[in-house]
């Protein structure tokens, strides 16, 4: 995948935006793993980070970003501005991670 800049700001520093193309997004749905649930239950008693969930969320975030970037490329974008994340429960033990923003074309 080509490297395209993404930012939570409304501009790309040092670049001129020539066109605002479309809202683009990428999402993934992940389910809890039985082994992670056991560790989460133990950690909830003694406290501390639940690394299995942290890794799962990091992987989900990376996948959502990659899919958003591909969506931007598909609509002819050179960059994505105003990037945001959202999560939601979609079922028992399943959560969606979504990245979205505005695909833009930059001055060549």
Protein Blocks (a to p, Z undefined) as FASTA:
>chain_A
ZZddddfbfbdehiacfbdfbdcdddddddddfklmmmmmmmmmngpadfklmmmmmmmm
mmmmmmmmmmmmmnopabdehiacddddfbehiacdddddddddddZZ
